[in-house]
Amino acid sequence: MSLSPEVAQAQSRGGAVVALESTLIAHGLPRPDNLDVAREVEEIVRRYGATPATIAVLDGCVHIGLDDSALQRIAGEESIPKLGIRDLPVALATGGSGATTVSSTALLATRAGIAVFATGGLGGVHRGGGYDESADLTALAGTPILVVCAGVKSILDVEATLERLESLSVTVLGYRTYRFPGFYLTDSGFTLDWRVEQPAGAAAVFRARTQVQPGAVVVANPLPADEQLDPGLHDRVLADALAAADTDGITGKAVTPYLLANLHRVTGGESLRANVRIIQRNAELAAQIAVALAAAG
């Protein structure tokens, strides 16, 4: 594991650090916009008083914090794979490279002593039930980290995902809301039991969580209503995409990128705009929580 000089210096002085995943750069945003967004998100974290630590595996080594050349590599190499927790041993043993997902970023951040992680949306239970669910859920169940997100991707089964998070004893907080966000949408249609009003409140819940049992605290940070994707458009496009996926025989892990690609294409870039705004807002909030956590010691 290699810490960037910026991250190592921040940790040595007890400063705030925010982990960022690299799969979002490599696979979640189109090229060449992905590199610009990656740089911008890191600058947002710095602007709010914390140090960004984008995480990736390069040539068999875990990097906690990337310099600009490494960011360019993650953003530019079309063949770079996603690495979940199950894939890390192979990449590390064979000298491989890859972009870390929510599950692997959370694990590696914790191993590096980082407590706060900003991402876009969590994975979850796929529509149709069965055993098709993201490894993010079980990873968060046993990983002591605070994750700021915009809920789970709206193409998933949100209700089933919330049920699984409850079963796995993952603490879920709404940020200034009792409504669980639906990624592109401000409101997924489901309620939450708990909310916090300020970054310091989220930090306090996380400190208490570490004393109760190892596991994650998810802070669900919704887009403002005037920045969300039009709900009617979202629902129509998603319904059409689900029908097309069934017709085309798309199954398993190929479903999510298929549905997201349809959303991006049919909404004329509006879903991409919302996606970028989600990432920016979550970086802002995560930095503020990390600062509050560091201040509390």
For each residue, the residues with C-beta under 8 A, 3 or more apart:
1: 61 62 64 108 111 112
2: 61 62 63 64
3: 7 8 11 53 64 65 112
4: 7 8 53 63 64 65 66 67
5: 8 9
6: 9 10 51 65
7: 3 4 10 11 17 51 53 64 65 112
8: 3 4 5 11 12
9: 5 6 12 13 15 51
10: 6 7 13 15 16 17 50 51
11: 3 7 8 14 15 17 113
12: 8 9
13: 9 10
14: 11 294 297
15: 9 10 11 50 51 294
16: 10 49 50 51 116 287 290 291 293 294
17: 7 10 11 50 51 52 53 114 116 290
18: 45 50 51 52 53 114 116 117 118 283 286 287 290
19: 53 54 55 64 105 106 108 109 112 114 116 117 118 145
20: 24 41 42 45 52 53 54 55 105 117 118 119 283
21: 24 25 54 55 99 100 101 102 105 117 119
22: 25 26 54 55 56 66 74 99 100 105
23: 26 27 28 82 83 99 100 101 102 105
24: 20 21 27 28 29 119 120 279
25: 21 22 28 29 34 35 37 38 54 71 74 75 99
26: 22 23 34 74 75 77 80 82 99
27: 23 24 82 99 257
28: 23 24 25 34 120 275
29: 24 25 33 34 37 272 275 276
30: 33 34 264 272
31: 34 35 75 76 78
32: 35 36 75
33: 29 30 36 37 272 276
34: 25 26 28 29 30 31 37 38 75
35: 25 31 32 38 39 71 72 75 76
36: 32 33 39 40
37: 25 29 33 34 40 41 276 279
38: 25 34 35 41 42 54 71 74 75
39: 35 36 42 43 68 71
40: 36 37 43 44 280
41: 20 37 38 44 45 52 118 279 280 283
42: 20 38 39 45 46 52 54
43: 39 40 46 47
44: 40 41 47 48 280 283 284 287
45: 18 20 41 42 48 50 51 52 118 283 286 287
46: 42 43 49 50 51 52
47: 43 44 287
48: 44 45 283 284 287 288 291
49: 16 46 287 288 291
50: 10 15 16 17 18 45 46 116 286 287 290 291
51: 6 7 9 10 15 16 17 18 45 46 65
52: 17 18 20 41 42 45 46 65 283
53: 3 4 7 17 18 19 20 64 65 109 112 114
54: 19 20 21 22 25 38 42 65 66 71 74
55: 19 20 21 22 62 63 64 65 66 100 104 105 108 109 112
56: 22 62 63 66 70 74 97 98 99 100
57: 60 61 62 63 83 88 91 92 96 97 98 100
58: 61 63 70 73 97
59: 95 96 97
60: 57 91 92 93 94 95 96 97
61: 1 2 57 58 92
62: 1 2 55 56 57 88 92 108
63: 2 4 55 56 57 58 66 70
64: 1 2 3 4 7 19 53 55 108 109 112 114
65: 3 4 6 7 51 52 53 54 55
66: 4 22 54 55 56 63 70 71 74
67: 4 70 71
68: 39 71 72
69: 72 73
70: 56 58 63 66 67 73 74
71: 25 35 38 39 54 66 67 68 74 75
72: 35 68 69 75 76
73: 58 69 70 76 77 80 97
74: 22 25 26 38 54 56 66 70 71 77 80 99
75: 25 26 31 32 34 35 38 71 72
76: 31 35 72 73
77: 26 73 74 80 97
78: 31
79:
80: 26 73 74 77 97 98 99
81: 87 96 98 99
82: 23 26 27 87 98 99 101
83: 23 57 87 88 91 98 99 100 101 104
84: 87 88 101 103 104 135
85: 88 103 104 107 135 139
86: 89 135
87: 81 82 83 84 90 91 98 104
88: 57 62 83 84 85 91 92 104 107 108
89: 86 92 93
90: 87 93 94 96
91: 57 60 83 87 88 94 96 97 98
92: 57 60 61 62 88 89 96
93: 60 89 90
94: 60 90 91
95: 59 60
96: 57 59 60 81 90 91 92
97: 56 57 58 59 60 73 77 80 91
98: 56 57 80 81 82 83 87 91
99: 21 22 23 25 26 27 56 74 80 81 82 83
100: 21 22 23 55 56 57 83 104 105 108
101: 21 23 82 83 84 104 105 123 135 136
102: 21 23 105 106 119 122 123 134 136 139 140 147
103: 84 85 106 107 123 134 135 136 138 139 140
104: 55 83 84 85 87 88 100 101 107 108 139
105: 19 20 21 22 23 55 100 101 102 108 109 117 119
106: 19 102 103 109 110 117 136 139 140 143 145 147 216
107: 85 88 103 104 110 111 139 143
108: 1 19 55 62 64 88 100 104 105 111 112
109: 19 53 55 64 105 106 112 114 115 117 145
110: 106 107 113 114 115 143 144 145
111: 1 107 108
112: 1 3 7 19 53 55 64 108 109
113: 11 110
114: 17 18 19 53 64 109 110 117 145
115: 109 110 144 145 146 206 290 293
116: 16 17 18 19 50 145 146 148 286 289 290 293
117: 18 19 20 21 105 106 109 114 145 146 147 148 286
118: 18 19 20 41 45 147 148 149 279 282 283 285 286 287
119: 20 21 24 102 105 122 147 148 149 279 282
120: 24 28 149 150 183 275 278 279 282
121: 149 150 151 152 153 154 183 278
122: 102 119 134 136 137 140 147 149 151 152 153 161 218
123: 101 102 103 133 134 135 136 137 152 153 156 256
124: 133 134 136 137 152 153 156 157 158 160 161 164
125: 129 132 133 134 137 156 157 160 161 163 164
126: 130 132 133 156 157 255 256
127: 155 156 157 242
128: 132 157
129: 125 132 157 160
130: 126
131:
132: 125 126 128 129 252
133: 123 124 125 126 137 161 164
134: 102 103 122 123 124 125 137
135: 84 85 86 101 103 123 138 139
136: 101 102 103 106 122 123 124 139 140
137: 122 123 124 125 133 134 140 141 161 164 165 168 170
138: 103 135 141 142 168
139: 85 102 103 104 106 107 135 136 142 143
140: 102 103 106 122 136 137 143 145 147 165 168 170 215 216 218
141: 137 138 168 169 170 215 216
142: 138 139 214 215
143: 106 107 110 139 140 214 215 216
144: 110 115 209 210 214 215 216
145: 19 106 109 110 114 115 116 117 140 216 217
146: 115 116 117 202 203 206 216 217 218 219 286 289 293
147: 102 106 117 118 119 122 140 216 217 218 219
148: 116 117 118 119 175 219 221 282 285 286 289
149: 118 119 120 121 122 152 218 219 220 221 282
150: 120 121 181 183 220 221 222 223 278 281 282
151: 121 122 154 158 180 181 182 183 188 220 222
152: 121 122 123 124 149 156 158 161 182 183 188
153: 121 122 123 124 156 183 256 260
154: 121 151 158 182 183 184 185 188 234 238
155: 127 238 241 255 256 259 260 263
156: 123 124 125 126 127 152 153 161
157: 124 125 126 127 128 129 160 161
158: 124 151 152 154 161 162 180 182 188 189 190
159: 162 163 190
160: 124 125 129 157 163 164
161: 122 124 125 133 137 152 156 157 158 164 165
162: 158 159 165 166 172 180 190
163: 125 159 160 166 167
164: 124 125 133 137 160 161 167 168
165: 137 140 161 162 168 170 172 218
166: 162 163 169 170
167: 163 164
168: 137 138 140 141 164 165 215
169: 141 166 213 215
170: 137 140 141 165 166 215 216 217 218
171: 194 205 209 215 216 217 218
172: 162 165 180 192 193 194 217 218 220
173: 192 194 195 196 202 205 217 218 219 220
174: 177 178 179 180 181 192 194 195 196 220 222
175: 148 195 196 202 219 220 221 222 285
176: 195 196 197
177: 174 181 192 195 220 222
178: 174 191 192 193 195
179: 174 186 187 188 190 191 192 222
180: 151 158 162 172 174 187 188 190 191 192 220
181: 150 151 174 177 185 186 187 188 220 221 222 223
182: 151 152 154 158 185 186 187 188 189
183: 120 121 150 151 152 153 154 188 278
184: 154 223 228 229 234 263 271 274 275 278
185: 154 181 182 188 223 228 229 231 234
186: 179 181 182 222 223 224 225 228
187: 179 180 181 182 222
188: 151 152 154 158 179 180 181 182 183 185
189: 158 182
190: 158 159 162 179 180
191: 178 179 180
192: 172 173 174 177 178 179 180 195 220
193: 172 178
194: 171 172 173 174 205
195: 173 174 175 176 177 178 192
196: 173 174 175 176 201 202 205 219
197: 176 201
198: 201 202
199: 202 203 285 288 289 291 292
200: 203 204 292 296
201: 196 197 198 204 205
202: 146 173 175 196 198 199 205 206 217 219 289 292
203: 146 199 200 206 207 289 292 293 296
204: 200 201 207 208 296
205: 171 173 194 196 201 202 208 209 217
206: 115 146 202 203 209 210 217 289 293
207: 203 204 210 211 293 296
208: 204 205 211 212
209: 144 171 205 206 212 213 215 217
210: 144 206 207 214
211: 207 208
212: 208 209
213: 169 209
214: 142 143 144 210
215: 140 141 142 143 144 168 169 170 171 209
216: 106 140 141 143 144 145 146 147 170 171
217: 145 146 147 170 171 172 173 202 205 206 209
218: 122 140 146 147 149 165 170 171 172 173
219: 146 147 148 149 173 175 196 202 285 289
220: 149 150 151 172 173 174 175 177 180 181 192
221: 148 149 150 175 181 281 282 285
222: 150 151 174 175 177 179 181 186 187
223: 150 181 184 185 186 227 228 274 277 278 281
224: 186 227 228
225: 186 228
226:
227: 223 224 274 277
228: 184 185 186 223 224 225 231 274
229: 184 185 233 234 267 270 271 274
230: 233 234 270
231: 185 228 234 235
232: 235 236
233: 229 230 236 237 267 270
234: 154 184 185 229 230 231 237 238 263 267 271
235: 231 232 238 239
236: 232 233 239 240
237: 233 234 240 241 262 263 266 267
238: 154 155 234 235 241 242 259 263
239: 235 236 242 243
240: 236 237 243 244 262 266
241: 155 237 238 244 245 258 259 262 263 266
242: 127 238 239 245 246 259
243: 239 240 246 247
244: 240 241 247 248 262
245: 241 242 248 250 255 258 259
246: 242 243 249 250
247: 243 244
248: 244 245 258
249: 246
250: 245 246 254 255 258
251: 254 255
252: 132 255
253: 256
254: 250 251 257 258
255: 126 155 245 250 251 252 258 259
256: 123 126 153 155 253 259 260
257: 27 254 260 261
258: 241 245 248 250 254 255 261 262
259: 155 238 241 242 245 255 256 262 263
260: 153 155 256 257 263 264 271
261: 257 258 264 265
262: 237 240 241 244 258 259 265 266
263: 155 184 234 237 238 241 259 260 266 267 271
264: 30 260 261 267 269 271 272
265: 261 262
266: 237 240 241 262 263
267: 229 233 234 237 263 264 270 271
268:
269: 264 272 273
270: 229 230 233 267 273 274
271: 184 229 234 260 263 264 267 274 275
272: 29 30 33 264 269 275 276
273: 269 270 276 277
274: 184 223 227 228 229 270 271 277 278
275: 28 29 120 184 271 272 278 279
276: 29 33 37 272 273 279 280
277: 223 227 273 274 280 281
278: 120 121 150 183 184 223 274 275 281 282
279: 24 37 41 118 119 120 275 276 282 283
280: 40 41 44 276 277 283 284
281: 150 221 223 277 278 284 285
282: 118 119 120 148 149 150 221 278 279 285 286
283: 18 20 41 44 45 48 52 118 279 280 286 287
284: 44 48 280 281 287 288
285: 118 148 175 199 219 221 281 282 288 289
286: 18 45 50 116 117 118 146 148 282 283 289 290
287: 16 18 44 45 47 48 49 50 118 283 284 290 291
288: 48 49 199 284 285 291 292
289: 116 146 148 199 202 203 206 219 285 286 292 293
290: 16 17 18 50 115 116 286 287 293 294
291: 16 48 49 50 199 287 288 294 295
292: 199 200 202 203 288 289 295 296
293: 16 115 116 146 203 206 207 289 290 296
294: 14 15 16 290 291 297
295: 291 292
296: 200 203 204 207 292 293
297: 14 294
